[in-house]
Amino acid sequence: MTLPKFILGDNTDFPEAIFVIHTEFPRFIINLQDDEVDWLEEFDNEDQKELESEMETAINEASDFYDREVARYEDD
């Protein structure tokens, strides 16, 4: 199965939260309500350096993805 790079998620137990799941390395879930990130990867020291350089870009892409998706719903 091929997954999209980003997936939107919600949960009635967290009614104010908006989750974006990043399915490529480094995999993570971000709650856009408070920008809390939960990493779905185990990182060693080498990965940590790569993660730091890519983290900001990936989180910005997640926010942009959400904005694009919301705009598409509003256009319908």
mmJSON file of the N, C-alpha and C atoms, coordinates in Angstrom:
{"data_MODEL":{"atom_site":{
"group_PDB":["ATOM","ATOM","ATOM","ATOM","ATOM","ATOM","ATOM","ATOM","ATOM","ATOM","ATOM","ATOM","ATOM","ATOM","ATOM","ATOM","ATOM","ATOM","ATOM","ATOM","ATOM","ATOM","ATOM","ATOM","ATOM","ATOM","ATOM","ATOM","ATOM","ATOM","ATOM","ATOM","ATOM","ATOM","ATOM","ATOM","ATOM","ATOM","ATOM","ATOM","ATOM","ATOM","ATOM","ATOM","ATOM","ATOM","ATOM","ATOM","ATOM","ATOM","ATOM","ATOM","ATOM","ATOM","ATOM","ATOM","ATOM","ATOM","ATOM","ATOM","ATOM","ATOM","ATOM","ATOM","ATOM","ATOM","ATOM","ATOM","ATOM","ATOM","ATOM","ATOM","ATOM","ATOM","ATOM","ATOM","ATOM","ATOM","ATOM","ATOM","ATOM","ATOM","ATOM","ATOM","ATOM","ATOM","ATOM","ATOM","ATOM","ATOM","ATOM","ATOM","ATOM","ATOM","ATOM","ATOM","ATOM","ATOM","ATOM","ATOM","ATOM","ATOM","ATOM","ATOM","ATOM","ATOM","ATOM","ATOM","ATOM","ATOM","ATOM","ATOM","ATOM","ATOM","ATOM","ATOM","ATOM","ATOM","ATOM","ATOM","ATOM","ATOM","ATOM","ATOM","ATOM","ATOM","ATOM","ATOM","ATOM","ATOM","ATOM","ATOM","ATOM","ATOM","ATOM","ATOM","ATOM","ATOM","ATOM","ATOM","ATOM","ATOM","ATOM","ATOM","ATOM","ATOM","ATOM","ATOM","ATOM","ATOM","ATOM","ATOM","ATOM","ATOM","ATOM","ATOM","ATOM","ATOM","ATOM","ATOM","ATOM","ATOM","ATOM","ATOM","ATOM","ATOM","ATOM","ATOM","ATOM","ATOM","ATOM","ATOM","ATOM","ATOM","ATOM","ATOM","ATOM","ATOM","ATOM","ATOM","ATOM","ATOM","ATOM","ATOM","ATOM","ATOM","ATOM","ATOM","ATOM","ATOM","ATOM","ATOM","ATOM","ATOM","ATOM","ATOM","ATOM","ATOM","ATOM","ATOM","ATOM","ATOM","ATOM","ATOM","ATOM","ATOM","ATOM","ATOM","ATOM","ATOM","ATOM","ATOM","ATOM","ATOM","ATOM","ATOM","ATOM","ATOM","ATOM","ATOM","ATOM","ATOM","ATOM","ATOM","ATOM","ATOM","ATOM","ATOM"],
"id":[1,2,3,4,5,6,7,8,9,10,11,12,13,14,15,16,17,18,19,20,21,22,23,24,25,26,27,28,29,30,31,32,33,34,35,36,37,38,39,40,41,42,43,44,45,46,47,48,49,50,51,52,53,54,55,56,57,58,59,60,61,62,63,64,65,66,67,68,69,70,71,72,73,74,75,76,77,78,79,80,81,82,83,84,85,86,87,88,89,90,91,92,93,94,95,96,97,98,99,100,101,102,103,104,105,106,107,108,109,110,111,112,113,114,115,116,117,118,119,120,121,122,123,124,125,126,127,128,129,130,131,132,133,134,135,136,137,138,139,140,141,142,143,144,145,146,147,148,149,150,151,152,153,154,155,156,157,158,159,160,161,162,163,164,165,166,167,168,169,170,171,172,173,174,175,176,177,178,179,180,181,182,183,184,185,186,187,188,189,190,191,192,193,194,195,196,197,198,199,200,201,202,203,204,205,206,207,208,209,210,211,212,213,214,215,216,217,218,219,220,221,222,223,224,225,226,227,228],
"type_symbol":["N","C","C","N","C","C","N","C","C","N","C","C","N","C","C","N","C","C","N","C","C","N","C","C","N","C","C","N","C","C","N","C","C","N","C","C","N","C","C","N","C","C","N","C","C","N","C","C","N","C","C","N","C","C","N","C","C","N","C","C","N","C","C","N","C","C","N","C","C","N","C","C","N","C","C","N","C","C","N","C","C","N","C","C","N","C","C","N","C","C","N","C","C","N","C","C","N","C","C","N","C","C","N","C","C","N","C","C","N","C","C","N","C","C","N","C","C","N","C","C","N","C","C","N","C","C","N","C","C","N","C","C","N","C","C","N","C","C","N","C","C","N","C","C","N","C","C","N","C","C","N","C","C","N","C","C","N","C","C","N","C","C","N","C","C","N","C","C","N","C","C","N","C","C","N","C","C","N","C","C","N","C","C","N","C","C","N","C","C","N","C","C","N","C","C","N","C","C","N","C","C","N","C","C","N","C","C","N","C","C","N","C","C","N","C","C","N","C","C","N","C","C","N","C","C","N","C","C"],
"label_atom_id":["N","CA","C","N","CA","C","N","CA","C","N","CA","C","N","CA","C","N","CA","C","N","CA","C","N","CA","C","N","CA","C","N","CA","C","N","CA","C","N","CA","C","N","CA","C","N","CA","C","N","CA","C","N","CA","C","N","CA","C","N","CA","C","N","CA","C","N","CA","C","N","CA","C","N","CA","C","N","CA","C","N","CA","C","N","CA","C","N","CA","C","N","CA","C","N","CA","C","N","CA","C","N","CA","C","N","CA","C","N","CA","C","N","CA","C","N","CA","C","N","CA","C","N","CA","C","N","CA","C","N","CA","C","N","CA","C","N","CA","C","N","CA","C","N","CA","C","N","CA","C","N","CA","C","N","CA","C","N","CA","C","N","CA","C","N","CA","C","N","CA","C","N","CA","C","N","CA","C","N","CA","C","N","CA","C","N","CA","C","N","CA","C","N","CA","C","N","CA","C","N","CA","C","N","CA","C","N","CA","C","N","CA","C","N","CA","C","N","CA","C","N","CA","C","N","CA","C","N","CA","C","N","CA","C","N","CA","C","N","CA","C","N","CA","C","N","CA","C","N","CA","C","N","CA","C","N","CA","C","N","CA","C","N","CA","C"],
"label_alt_id":[null,null,null,null,null,null,null,null,null,null,null,null,null,null,null,null,null,null,null,null,null,null,null,null,null,null,null,null,null,null,null,null,null,null,null,null,null,null,null,null,null,null,null,null,null,null,null,null,null,null,null,null,null,null,null,null,null,null,null,null,null,null,null,null,null,null,null,null,null,null,null,null,null,null,null,null,null,null,null,null,null,null,null,null,null,null,null,null,null,null,null,null,null,null,null,null,null,null,null,null,null,null,null,null,null,null,null,null,null,null,null,null,null,null,null,null,null,null,null,null,null,null,null,null,null,null,null,null,null,null,null,null,null,null,null,null,null,null,null,null,null,null,null,null,null,null,null,null,null,null,null,null,null,null,null,null,null,null,null,null,null,null,null,null,null,null,null,null,null,null,null,null,null,null,null,null,null,null,null,null,null,null,null,null,null,null,null,null,null,null,null,null,null,null,null,null,null,null,null,null,null,null,null,null,null,null,null,null,null,null,null,null,null,null,null,null,null,null,null,null,null,null,null,null,null,null,null,null],
"label_comp_id":["MET","MET","MET","THR","THR","THR","LEU","LEU","LEU","PRO","PRO","PRO","LYS","LYS","LYS","PHE","PHE","PHE","ILE","ILE","ILE","LEU","LEU","LEU","GLY","GLY","GLY","ASP","ASP","ASP","ASN","ASN","ASN","THR","THR","THR","ASP","ASP","ASP","PHE","PHE","PHE","PRO","PRO","PRO","GLU","GLU","GLU","ALA","ALA","ALA","ILE","ILE","ILE","PHE","PHE","PHE","VAL","VAL","VAL","ILE","ILE","ILE","HIS","HIS","HIS","THR","THR","THR","GLU","GLU","GLU","PHE","PHE","PHE","PRO","PRO","PRO","ARG","ARG","ARG","PHE","PHE","PHE","ILE","ILE","ILE","ILE","ILE","ILE","ASN","ASN","ASN","LEU","LEU","LEU","GLN","GLN","GLN","ASP","ASP","ASP","ASP","ASP","ASP","GLU","GLU","GLU","VAL","VAL","VAL","ASP","ASP","ASP","TRP","TRP","TRP","LEU","LEU","LEU","GLU","GLU","GLU","GLU","GLU","GLU","PHE","PHE","PHE","ASP","ASP","ASP","ASN","ASN","ASN","GLU","GLU","GLU","ASP","ASP","ASP","GLN","GLN","GLN","LYS","LYS","LYS","GLU","GLU","GLU","LEU","LEU","LEU","GLU","GLU","GLU","SER","SER","SER","GLU","GLU","GLU","MET","MET","MET","GLU","GLU","GLU","THR","THR","THR","ALA","ALA","ALA","ILE","ILE","ILE","ASN","ASN","ASN","GLU","GLU","GLU","ALA","ALA","ALA","SER","SER","SER","ASP","ASP","ASP","PHE","PHE","PHE","TYR","TYR","TYR","ASP","ASP","ASP","ARG","ARG","ARG","GLU","GLU","GLU","VAL","VAL","VAL","ALA","ALA","ALA","ARG","ARG","ARG","TYR","TYR","TYR","GLU","GLU","GLU","ASP","ASP","ASP","ASP","ASP","ASP"],
"label_asym_id":["A","A","A","A","A","A","A","A","A","A","A","A","A","A","A","A","A","A","A","A","A","A","A","A","A","A","A","A","A","A","A","A","A","A","A","A","A","A","A","A","A","A","A","A","A","A","A","A","A","A","A","A","A","A","A","A","A","A","A","A","A","A","A","A","A","A","A","A","A","A","A","A","A","A","A","A","A","A","A","A","A","A","A","A","A","A","A","A","A","A","A","A","A","A","A","A","A","A","A","A","A","A","A","A","A","A","A","A","A","A","A","A","A","A","A","A","A","A","A","A","A","A","A","A","A","A","A","A","A","A","A","A","A","A","A","A","A","A","A","A","A","A","A","A","A","A","A","A","A","A","A","A","A","A","A","A","A","A","A","A","A","A","A","A","A","A","A","A","A","A","A","A","A","A","A","A","A","A","A","A","A","A","A","A","A","A","A","A","A","A","A","A","A","A","A","A","A","A","A","A","A","A","A","A","A","A","A","A","A","A","A","A","A","A","A","A","A","A","A","A","A","A","A","A","A","A","A","A"],
"label_entity_id":["1","1","1","1","1","1","1","1","1","1","1","1","1","1","1","1","1","1","1","1","1","1","1","1","1","1","1","1","1","1","1","1","1","1","1","1","1","1","1","1","1","1","1","1","1","1","1","1","1","1","1","1","1","1","1","1","1","1","1","1","1","1","1","1","1","1","1","1","1","1","1","1","1","1","1","1","1","1","1","1","1","1","1","1","1","1","1","1","1","1","1","1","1","1","1","1","1","1","1","1","1","1","1","1","1","1","1","1","1","1","1","1","1","1","1","1","1","1","1","1","1","1","1","1","1","1","1","1","1","1","1","1","1","1","1","1","1","1","1","1","1","1","1","1","1","1","1","1","1","1","1","1","1","1","1","1","1","1","1","1","1","1","1","1","1","1","1","1","1","1","1","1","1","1","1","1","1","1","1","1","1","1","1","1","1","1","1","1","1","1","1","1","1","1","1","1","1","1","1","1","1","1","1","1","1","1","1","1","1","1","1","1","1","1","1","1","1","1","1","1","1","1","1","1","1","1","1","1"],
"label_seq_id":[1,1,1,2,2,2,3,3,3,4,4,4,5,5,5,6,6,6,7,7,7,8,8,8,9,9,9,10,10,10,11,11,11,12,12,12,13,13,13,14,14,14,15,15,15,16,16,16,17,17,17,18,18,18,19,19,19,20,20,20,21,21,21,22,22,22,23,23,23,24,24,24,25,25,25,26,26,26,27,27,27,28,28,28,29,29,29,30,30,30,31,31,31,32,32,32,33,33,33,34,34,34,35,35,35,36,36,36,37,37,37,38,38,38,39,39,39,40,40,40,41,41,41,42,42,42,43,43,43,44,44,44,45,45,45,46,46,46,47,47,47,48,48,48,49,49,49,50,50,50,51,51,51,52,52,52,53,53,53,54,54,54,55,55,55,56,56,56,57,57,57,58,58,58,59,59,59,60,60,60,61,61,61,62,62,62,63,63,63,64,64,64,65,65,65,66,66,66,67,67,67,68,68,68,69,69,69,70,70,70,71,71,71,72,72,72,73,73,73,74,74,74,75,75,75,76,76,76],
"pdbx_PDB_ins_code":[null,null,null,null,null,null,null,null,null,null,null,null,null,null,null,null,null,null,null,null,null,null,null,null,null,null,null,null,null,null,null,null,null,null,null,null,null,null,null,null,null,null,null,null,null,null,null,null,null,null,null,null,null,null,null,null,null,null,null,null,null,null,null,null,null,null,null,null,null,null,null,null,null,null,null,null,null,null,null,null,null,null,null,null,null,null,null,null,null,null,null,null,null,null,null,null,null,null,null,null,null,null,null,null,null,null,null,null,null,null,null,null,null,null,null,null,null,null,null,null,null,null,null,null,null,null,null,null,null,null,null,null,null,null,null,null,null,null,null,null,null,null,null,null,null,null,null,null,null,null,null,null,null,null,null,null,null,null,null,null,null,null,null,null,null,null,null,null,null,null,null,null,null,null,null,null,null,null,null,null,null,null,null,null,null,null,null,null,null,null,null,null,null,null,null,null,null,null,null,null,null,null,null,null,null,null,null,null,null,null,null,null,null,null,null,null,null,null,null,null,null,null,null,null,null,null,null,null],
"Cartn_x":[0.847,0.0,0.9,0.544,1.243,0.459,1.145,0.5,0.875,-0.028,0.352,1.36,2.103,3.116,2.484,1.304,0.604,-0.815,-1.306,-2.682,-3.252,-4.481,-5.168,-5.826,-5.823,-6.473,-7.185,-8.287,-8.959,-9.486,-9.917,-10.377,-11.333,-12.503,-13.492,-13.036,-12.036,-11.49,-10.654,-10.259,-9.476,-10.152,-11.299,-12.114,-11.452,-10.51,-9.85,-8.597,-8.13,-6.863,-7.045,-6.029,-5.95,-4.605,-4.656,-3.44,-3.066,-1.781,-1.247,-0.206,-0.377,0.537,1.473,2.77,3.804,4.267,4.094,4.312,5.694,6.505,7.85,8.87,10.105,11.136,11.438,11.481,11.202,9.701,9.142,7.694,7.321,6.23,5.773,4.31,3.724,2.374,2.516,1.937,1.952,0.523,0.33,-0.948,-0.843,-1.542,-1.435,-2.057,-2.836,-3.403,-2.299,-1.303,-0.245,1.168,1.263,2.537,3.334,2.676,3.356,3.608,4.825,5.224,5.505,4.953,5.241,5.954,7.209,8.026,7.698,7.577,7.282,8.544,9.678,10.976,11.849,12.781,13.863,15.06,15.734,16.843,18.146,19.186,20.523,21.196,22.444,23.122,23.221,23.486,23.547,22.185,21.139,19.782,19.404,19.851,19.512,19.967,21.167,21.68,20.833,20.476,19.63,18.252,17.736,16.419,16.377,17.382,17.407,17.381,18.064,18.109,16.802,16.075,14.847,13.576,13.672,12.493,11.677,12.315,11.59,10.886,11.574,10.978,9.762,9.885,8.79,7.581,7.808,6.693,6.028,6.798,6.22,5.408,5.912,5.171,3.862,3.863,2.645,1.612,2.059,1.149,0.611,1.472,1.04,0.027,0.279,-0.653,-2.029,-2.066,-3.332,-4.048,-3.333,-3.932,-4.517,-3.783,-4.259,-5.527,-5.538,-6.703,-7.931,-7.753,-8.87,-9.401,-8.521,-8.939,-9.754,-9.379,-10.129,-11.524,-11.665,-12.99,-13.841,-13.242,-13.982,-14.428,-13.671,-14.021,-15.183,-15.444,-16.532,-17.868],
"Cartn_y":[-1.166,0.0,1.238,2.189,3.463,4.463,5.059,6.055,7.452,8.409,9.8,10.257,11.287,11.797,12.311,12.923,13.464,12.923,12.695,12.26,13.114,13.61,14.341,13.351,13.682,12.833,13.651,13.115,13.74,12.645,13.047,12.091,12.82,12.218,12.887,13.033,12.258,12.425,13.696,14.251,15.487,16.441,16.991,17.741,19.0,19.584,20.796,20.484,19.261,18.884,18.626,18.973,18.666,17.97,16.7,15.923,15.802,15.937,15.636,14.549,13.448,12.319,12.381,12.402,12.402,10.964,10.362,8.926,8.567,9.562,9.301,9.647,9.159,9.451,10.933,11.532,10.986,11.002,9.846,9.744,10.395,11.162,11.814,12.167,12.49,13.048,14.395,15.423,16.751,17.161,17.706,18.281,19.773,20.223,21.62,22.582,22.071,22.938,23.526,22.701,23.173,22.89,22.409,22.089,21.006,20.191,19.074,17.983,17.446,16.426,15.127,14.034,12.7,11.942,11.571,10.89,9.415,8.847,7.431,6.662,7.238,6.662,6.596,5.679,5.637,6.282,7.193,7.929,7.611,7.382,7.3,8.658,8.8,10.097,10.62,9.743,10.183,10.664,9.9,10.3,11.624,11.848,13.077,14.305,14.243,15.371,15.59,14.5,14.613,15.132,14.648,15.069,16.564,17.089,18.512,19.358,18.915,19.694,19.597,18.483,18.279,18.596,18.688,18.834,20.082,21.215,22.452,22.394,21.889,21.779,20.858,19.692,18.733,19.296,20.007,20.59,21.704,22.513,23.541,22.914,21.83,21.131,20.57,20.065,19.548,20.663,21.815,22.962,23.416,23.46,23.837,22.831,21.535,20.488,20.726,20.99,21.235,22.436,23.534,24.734,24.447,23.664,23.313,22.47,21.491,20.626,21.408,22.29,23.101,23.993,24.574,25.432,24.624,23.391,22.544,22.237,22.005,21.771,23.024,24.173,25.423,25.779,25.349,25.626,24.787,23.658,22.764,23.276],
"Cartn_z":[0.0,0.0,0.0,-0.8,-0.821,0.016,0.971,1.83,1.375,1.561,1.314,2.364,2.039,2.961,4.255,4.167,5.329,5.367,6.582,6.806,7.936,7.747,8.825,9.764,11.051,12.021,13.069,13.578,14.698,15.609,16.786,17.773,18.699,18.943,19.785,21.231,21.652,22.996,23.116,21.983,21.929,20.943,21.311,20.356,19.793,20.486,20.003,19.197,19.255,18.611,17.119,16.364,14.942,14.744,14.35,14.191,12.719,12.441,11.123,11.324,10.581,10.673,9.474,9.74,8.697,8.558,7.372,7.195,6.668,6.337,5.833,6.917,6.753,7.753,7.769,8.909,10.233,10.503,10.808,11.022,12.351,12.317,13.543,13.43,14.571,14.639,15.32,14.714,15.323,15.632,16.806,17.193,16.89,15.877,15.46,16.464,17.409,18.443,19.315,19.657,20.549,20.015,18.773,18.112,18.837,19.641,20.288,19.252,19.245,18.279,19.015,18.482,18.997,17.88,18.124,17.12,17.104,15.92,15.752,15.364,15.606,15.259,16.509,16.495,17.481,16.81,17.495,16.891,17.611,16.813,17.388,17.177,17.575,17.493,16.059,15.089,13.689,13.215,13.539,13.159,13.794,15.021,15.735,14.958,14.387,13.611,12.367,11.679,10.492,10.872,11.978,12.452,12.709,13.369,13.689,12.423,11.39,10.158,9.373,9.526,8.755,9.531,10.852,11.687,11.349,11.273,11.013,9.662,8.656,7.326,7.35,7.977,8.018,8.763,9.851,10.611,9.814,9.127,8.261,7.135,6.567,5.513,6.053,7.281,7.902,8.071,8.502,8.653,7.303,6.302,4.956,4.402,4.65,4.228,4.852,6.145,6.822,6.225,6.018,5.439,4.055,3.264,1.92,2.002,2.903,3.036,3.5,4.465,4.953,3.842,3.061,1.944,0.943,0.702,-0.235,0.284,1.596,2.168,2.082,2.311,2.281,0.874,-0.145,-1.539,-2.021,-1.344,-1.786,-1.44],
"occupancy":[1.0,1.0,1.0,1.0,1.0,1.0,1.0,1.0,1.0,1.0,1.0,1.0,1.0,1.0,1.0,1.0,1.0,1.0,1.0,1.0,1.0,1.0,1.0,1.0,1.0,1.0,1.0,1.0,1.0,1.0,1.0,1.0,1.0,1.0,1.0,1.0,1.0,1.0,1.0,1.0,1.0,1.0,1.0,1.0,1.0,1.0,1.0,1.0,1.0,1.0,1.0,1.0,1.0,1.0,1.0,1.0,1.0,1.0,1.0,1.0,1.0,1.0,1.0,1.0,1.0,1.0,1.0,1.0,1.0,1.0,1.0,1.0,1.0,1.0,1.0,1.0,1.0,1.0,1.0,1.0,1.0,1.0,1.0,1.0,1.0,1.0,1.0,1.0,1.0,1.0,1.0,1.0,1.0,1.0,1.0,1.0,1.0,1.0,1.0,1.0,1.0,1.0,1.0,1.0,1.0,1.0,1.0,1.0,1.0,1.0,1.0,1.0,1.0,1.0,1.0,1.0,1.0,1.0,1.0,1.0,1.0,1.0,1.0,1.0,1.0,1.0,1.0,1.0,1.0,1.0,1.0,1.0,1.0,1.0,1.0,1.0,1.0,1.0,1.0,1.0,1.0,1.0,1.0,1.0,1.0,1.0,1.0,1.0,1.0,1.0,1.0,1.0,1.0,1.0,1.0,1.0,1.0,1.0,1.0,1.0,1.0,1.0,1.0,1.0,1.0,1.0,1.0,1.0,1.0,1.0,1.0,1.0,1.0,1.0,1.0,1.0,1.0,1.0,1.0,1.0,1.0,1.0,1.0,1.0,1.0,1.0,1.0,1.0,1.0,1.0,1.0,1.0,1.0,1.0,1.0,1.0,1.0,1.0,1.0,1.0,1.0,1.0,1.0,1.0,1.0,1.0,1.0,1.0,1.0,1.0,1.0,1.0,1.0,1.0,1.0,1.0,1.0,1.0,1.0,1.0,1.0,1.0,1.0,1.0,1.0,1.0,1.0,1.0],
"B_iso_or_equiv":[0.0,0.0,0.0,0.0,0.0,0.0,0.0,0.0,0.0,0.0,0.0,0.0,0.0,0.0,0.0,0.0,0.0,0.0,0.0,0.0,0.0,0.0,0.0,0.0,0.0,0.0,0.0,0.0,0.0,0.0,0.0,0.0,0.0,0.0,0.0,0.0,0.0,0.0,0.0,0.0,0.0,0.0,0.0,0.0,0.0,0.0,0.0,0.0,0.0,0.0,0.0,0.0,0.0,0.0,0.0,0.0,0.0,0.0,0.0,0.0,0.0,0.0,0.0,0.0,0.0,0.0,0.0,0.0,0.0,0.0,0.0,0.0,0.0,0.0,0.0,0.0,0.0,0.0,0.0,0.0,0.0,0.0,0.0,0.0,0.0,0.0,0.0,0.0,0.0,0.0,0.0,0.0,0.0,0.0,0.0,0.0,0.0,0.0,0.0,0.0,0.0,0.0,0.0,0.0,0.0,0.0,0.0,0.0,0.0,0.0,0.0,0.0,0.0,0.0,0.0,0.0,0.0,0.0,0.0,0.0,0.0,0.0,0.0,0.0,0.0,0.0,0.0,0.0,0.0,0.0,0.0,0.0,0.0,0.0,0.0,0.0,0.0,0.0,0.0,0.0,0.0,0.0,0.0,0.0,0.0,0.0,0.0,0.0,0.0,0.0,0.0,0.0,0.0,0.0,0.0,0.0,0.0,0.0,0.0,0.0,0.0,0.0,0.0,0.0,0.0,0.0,0.0,0.0,0.0,0.0,0.0,0.0,0.0,0.0,0.0,0.0,0.0,0.0,0.0,0.0,0.0,0.0,0.0,0.0,0.0,0.0,0.0,0.0,0.0,0.0,0.0,0.0,0.0,0.0,0.0,0.0,0.0,0.0,0.0,0.0,0.0,0.0,0.0,0.0,0.0,0.0,0.0,0.0,0.0,0.0,0.0,0.0,0.0,0.0,0.0,0.0,0.0,0.0,0.0,0.0,0.0,0.0,0.0,0.0,0.0,0.0,0.0,0.0],
"pdbx_formal_charge":[null,null,null,null,null,null,null,null,null,null,null,null,null,null,null,null,null,null,null,null,null,null,null,null,null,null,null,null,null,null,null,null,null,null,null,null,null,null,null,null,null,null,null,null,null,null,null,null,null,null,null,null,null,null,null,null,null,null,null,null,null,null,null,null,null,null,null,null,null,null,null,null,null,null,null,null,null,null,null,null,null,null,null,null,null,null,null,null,null,null,null,null,null,null,null,null,null,null,null,null,null,null,null,null,null,null,null,null,null,null,null,null,null,null,null,null,null,null,null,null,null,null,null,null,null,null,null,null,null,null,null,null,null,null,null,null,null,null,null,null,null,null,null,null,null,null,null,null,null,null,null,null,null,null,null,null,null,null,null,null,null,null,null,null,null,null,null,null,null,null,null,null,null,null,null,null,null,null,null,null,null,null,null,null,null,null,null,null,null,null,null,null,null,null,null,null,null,null,null,null,null,null,null,null,null,null,null,null,null,null,null,null,null,null,null,null,null,null,null,null,null,null,null,null,null,null,null,null],
"auth_seq_id":[1,1,1,2,2,2,3,3,3,4,4,4,5,5,5,6,6,6,7,7,7,8,8,8,9,9,9,10,10,10,11,11,11,12,12,12,13,13,13,14,14,14,15,15,15,16,16,16,17,17,17,18,18,18,19,19,19,20,20,20,21,21,21,22,22,22,23,23,23,24,24,24,25,25,25,26,26,26,27,27,27,28,28,28,29,29,29,30,30,30,31,31,31,32,32,32,33,33,33,34,34,34,35,35,35,36,36,36,37,37,37,38,38,38,39,39,39,40,40,40,41,41,41,42,42,42,43,43,43,44,44,44,45,45,45,46,46,46,47,47,47,48,48,48,49,49,49,50,50,50,51,51,51,52,52,52,53,53,53,54,54,54,55,55,55,56,56,56,57,57,57,58,58,58,59,59,59,60,60,60,61,61,61,62,62,62,63,63,63,64,64,64,65,65,65,66,66,66,67,67,67,68,68,68,69,69,69,70,70,70,71,71,71,72,72,72,73,73,73,74,74,74,75,75,75,76,76,76],
"auth_comp_id":["MET","MET","MET","THR","THR","THR","LEU","LEU","LEU","PRO","PRO","PRO","LYS","LYS","LYS","PHE","PHE","PHE","ILE","ILE","ILE","LEU","LEU","LEU","GLY","GLY","GLY","ASP","ASP","ASP","ASN","ASN","ASN","THR","THR","THR","ASP","ASP","ASP","PHE","PHE","PHE","PRO","PRO","PRO","GLU","GLU","GLU","ALA","ALA","ALA","ILE","ILE","ILE","PHE","PHE","PHE","VAL","VAL","VAL","ILE","ILE","ILE","HIS","HIS","HIS","THR","THR","THR","GLU","GLU","GLU","PHE","PHE","PHE","PRO","PRO","PRO","ARG","ARG","ARG","PHE","PHE","PHE","ILE","ILE","ILE","ILE","ILE","ILE","ASN","ASN","ASN","LEU","LEU","LEU","GLN","GLN","GLN","ASP","ASP","ASP","ASP","ASP","ASP","GLU","GLU","GLU","VAL","VAL","VAL","ASP","ASP","ASP","TRP","TRP","TRP","LEU","LEU","LEU","GLU","GLU","GLU","GLU","GLU","GLU","PHE","PHE","PHE","ASP","ASP","ASP","ASN","ASN","ASN","GLU","GLU","GLU","ASP","ASP","ASP","GLN","GLN","GLN","LYS","LYS","LYS","GLU","GLU","GLU","LEU","LEU","LEU","GLU","GLU","GLU","SER","SER","SER","GLU","GLU","GLU","MET","MET","MET","GLU","GLU","GLU","THR","THR","THR","ALA","ALA","ALA","ILE","ILE","ILE","ASN","ASN","ASN","GLU","GLU","GLU","ALA","ALA","ALA","SER","SER","SER","ASP","ASP","ASP","PHE","PHE","PHE","TYR","TYR","TYR","ASP","ASP","ASP","ARG","ARG","ARG","GLU","GLU","GLU","VAL","VAL","VAL","ALA","ALA","ALA","ARG","ARG","ARG","TYR","TYR","TYR","GLU","GLU","GLU","ASP","ASP","ASP","ASP","ASP","ASP"],
"auth_asym_id":["A","A","A","A","A","A","A","A","A","A","A","A","A","A","A","A","A","A","A","A","A","A","A","A","A","A","A","A","A","A","A","A","A","A","A","A","A","A","A","A","A","A","A","A","A","A","A","A","A","A","A","A","A","A","A","A","A","A","A","A","A","A","A","A","A","A","A","A","A","A","A","A","A","A","A","A","A","A","A","A","A","A","A","A","A","A","A","A","A","A","A","A","A","A","A","A","A","A","A","A","A","A","A","A","A","A","A","A","A","A","A","A","A","A","A","A","A","A","A","A","A","A","A","A","A","A","A","A","A","A","A","A","A","A","A","A","A","A","A","A","A","A","A","A","A","A","A","A","A","A","A","A","A","A","A","A","A","A","A","A","A","A","A","A","A","A","A","A","A","A","A","A","A","A","A","A","A","A","A","A","A","A","A","A","A","A","A","A","A","A","A","A","A","A","A","A","A","A","A","A","A","A","A","A","A","A","A","A","A","A","A","A","A","A","A","A","A","A","A","A","A","A","A","A","A","A","A","A"],
"auth_atom_id":["N","CA","C","N","CA","C","N","CA","C","N","CA","C","N","CA","C","N","CA","C","N","CA","C","N","CA","C","N","CA","C","N","CA","C","N","CA","C","N","CA","C","N","CA","C","N","CA","C","N","CA","C","N","CA","C","N","CA","C","N","CA","C","N","CA","C","N","CA","C","N","CA","C","N","CA","C","N","CA","C","N","CA","C","N","CA","C","N","CA","C","N","CA","C","N","CA","C","N","CA","C","N","CA","C","N","CA","C","N","CA","C","N","CA","C","N","CA","C","N","CA","C","N","CA","C","N","CA","C","N","CA","C","N","CA","C","N","CA","C","N","CA","C","N","CA","C","N","CA","C","N","CA","C","N","CA","C","N","CA","C","N","CA","C","N","CA","C","N","CA","C","N","CA","C","N","CA","C","N","CA","C","N","CA","C","N","CA","C","N","CA","C","N","CA","C","N","CA","C","N","CA","C","N","CA","C","N","CA","C","N","CA","C","N","CA","C","N","CA","C","N","CA","C","N","CA","C","N","CA","C","N","CA","C","N","CA","C","N","CA","C","N","CA","C","N","CA","C","N","CA","C","N","CA","C","N","CA","C","N","CA","C","N","CA","C"],
"pdbx_PDB_model_num":[1,1,1,1,1,1,1,1,1,1,1,1,1,1,1,1,1,1,1,1,1,1,1,1,1,1,1,1,1,1,1,1,1,1,1,1,1,1,1,1,1,1,1,1,1,1,1,1,1,1,1,1,1,1,1,1,1,1,1,1,1,1,1,1,1,1,1,1,1,1,1,1,1,1,1,1,1,1,1,1,1,1,1,1,1,1,1,1,1,1,1,1,1,1,1,1,1,1,1,1,1,1,1,1,1,1,1,1,1,1,1,1,1,1,1,1,1,1,1,1,1,1,1,1,1,1,1,1,1,1,1,1,1,1,1,1,1,1,1,1,1,1,1,1,1,1,1,1,1,1,1,1,1,1,1,1,1,1,1,1,1,1,1,1,1,1,1,1,1,1,1,1,1,1,1,1,1,1,1,1,1,1,1,1,1,1,1,1,1,1,1,1,1,1,1,1,1,1,1,1,1,1,1,1,1,1,1,1,1,1,1,1,1,1,1,1,1,1,1,1,1,1,1,1,1,1,1,1]
}}}
